[in-house]
Structures are given as C-alpha cells and as structure tokens.
Amino acid sequence: MSHHRDSFWDVINAQIDALCKARTVQDVLHILSRQATQALPLVEPPGMSGDGFFAGSGGDATVYEALSEAGWSIVWYRAHYHWAMREPEGEGVVTYIEGDVYGRLIQDTQPDR
C-alpha cells in the first residue's frame, strides 16, 4: 500500500474513533469539518456540500455505527447512505446523505418524500 493510502485510512480511523465519543452535533461537525477533510490525501473537499463530510464510506466502519456506539438514537433511516440520528442528551440531529453530514434542529429532520 502506498504512503498516501495508509495516511488516508489512518485519518479515517481516527475520525471513527472520535465519532465513537461524540456527544453533540457540534462534536460531529468538528470531527468531519472541511478542515479535517482537507487533511486527507486523495480527497477533493471542495465538492462537499454538507456541514461536514465523511470520506471513508468504503471502509469497514461507518458513521452510523460510531454514533450508535456513542449513544445516539435513530430519528429515521431510509438506507445505509441516508439517515438521521439524535444526539444522546439534546435536541441536535445529524443527517447523513452519501458522506455529507448536516447539523439540524429536531423539527428540520424529516426527509423529503
């Protein structure tokens, strides 16, 4: 494996580890921020459209699993690439759509039908 590929997965694994401890929407958005994503080799963050982005969707671990471990609860689930979860002790919600992550208030979380 090349050095860039190793570095990429090291950063992704560190993000997953941090997400396993995330308690708030702000924690999640900080972990998956544009600045954090720019540190990833082989990723073009200018294309991200959310408040944050997870570039490791092809790996073994998922944002959904990490937030579940951190105590987040499901608000709704359409597919493994489109869901919303509520923070453990608050009203903040993250919506995940194919790697893009959006922070929202609870009343703004219903998907378009």
Wavefront OBJ file of the C-alpha trace (Angstrom):
o trace
v 0.000 0.000 0.000
v 1.232 3.486 -0.728
v 2.018 6.031 1.960
v -0.917 8.223 0.856
v -3.350 5.332 1.140
v -2.038 4.431 4.607
v -2.322 8.069 5.701
v -5.872 8.261 4.340
v -7.084 5.279 6.370
v -5.189 6.453 9.463
v -7.147 9.730 9.338
v -10.434 7.908 8.656
v -9.827 5.529 11.577
v -9.053 8.485 13.858
v -12.317 10.136 12.763
v -14.269 6.940 13.523
v -12.611 6.694 16.955
v -13.545 10.305 17.701
v -17.126 9.796 16.447
v -17.493 6.895 18.913
v -17.164 9.539 21.654
v -19.150 12.369 20.001
v -21.928 13.709 22.242
v -23.239 16.666 20.229
v -23.866 17.791 16.669
v -21.015 20.273 17.132
v -18.668 17.383 18.024
v -19.627 15.533 14.833
v -19.286 18.604 12.634
v -15.886 19.398 14.149
v -14.645 15.841 13.523
v -15.939 15.842 9.935
v -15.283 19.514 9.153
v -13.946 20.878 5.876
v -10.600 21.479 7.643
v -10.397 17.856 8.788
v -11.335 16.600 5.326
v -8.726 18.811 3.651
v -6.086 16.949 5.667
v -6.997 13.733 3.871
v -4.785 12.751 0.953
v -6.669 11.795 -2.215
v -9.857 13.669 -1.241
v -11.228 16.728 -3.010
v -13.213 18.509 -0.248
v -14.367 21.467 -2.379
v -17.048 19.106 -3.715
v -18.594 18.514 -0.312
v -21.987 20.129 0.091
v -22.802 19.360 3.732
v -21.709 20.935 7.001
v -19.214 18.070 7.206
v -18.066 15.113 5.125
v -17.005 11.518 5.789
v -14.653 10.242 3.080
v -14.300 6.712 4.454
v -17.599 5.206 3.367
v -15.762 2.433 1.516
v -14.112 1.214 4.707
v -15.088 -1.260 7.387
v -16.522 1.206 9.931
v -19.418 3.610 9.428
v -20.525 6.926 10.897
v -23.849 5.268 11.794
v -22.127 2.529 13.820
v -19.800 5.018 15.522
v -22.633 7.325 16.576
v -24.697 4.331 17.742
v -21.773 3.343 19.959
v -21.655 6.917 21.293
v -25.314 6.641 22.370
v -27.050 8.463 19.507
v -30.592 7.353 18.626
v -32.149 6.881 15.218
v -34.658 9.523 14.086
v -35.279 7.916 10.691
v -33.456 5.530 8.382
v -34.005 5.271 4.614
v -30.810 3.446 3.605
v -27.248 2.916 4.843
v -26.328 6.118 2.996
v -29.347 8.265 4.085
v -30.404 8.574 7.725
v -30.732 10.954 10.699
v -29.660 10.465 14.334
v -30.298 12.494 17.510
v -27.533 13.360 19.939
v -27.636 11.480 23.270
v -28.543 14.375 25.564
v -30.078 17.077 23.443
v -32.215 18.072 20.515
v -29.492 18.258 17.874
v -29.683 15.919 14.901
v -27.251 14.987 12.166
v -28.494 13.900 8.768
v -26.171 11.732 6.674
v -26.527 11.620 2.885
v -23.857 9.683 0.984
v -20.990 11.042 3.107
v -22.316 14.583 3.501
v -23.319 15.398 7.078
v -25.757 18.169 8.020
v -26.419 19.518 11.513
v -30.070 20.368 12.193
v -32.661 21.044 14.854
v -35.082 18.187 15.524
v -38.033 19.790 13.696
v -35.995 20.001 10.467
v -35.166 16.308 10.129
v -37.967 14.724 8.091
v -36.749 13.539 4.687
v -38.455 14.674 1.523
v -40.890 12.060 0.349
l 1 2 3 4 5 6 7 8 9 10 11 12 13 14 15 16 17 18 19 20 21 22 23 24 25 26 27 28 29 30 31 32 33 34 35 36 37 38 39 40 41 42 43 44 45 46 47 48 49 50 51 52 53 54 55 56 57 58 59 60 61 62 63 64 65 66 67 68 69 70 71 72 73 74 75 76 77 78 79 80 81 82 83 84 85 86 87 88 89 90 91 92 93 94 95 96 97 98 99 100 101 102 103 104 105 106 107 108 109 110 111 112 113
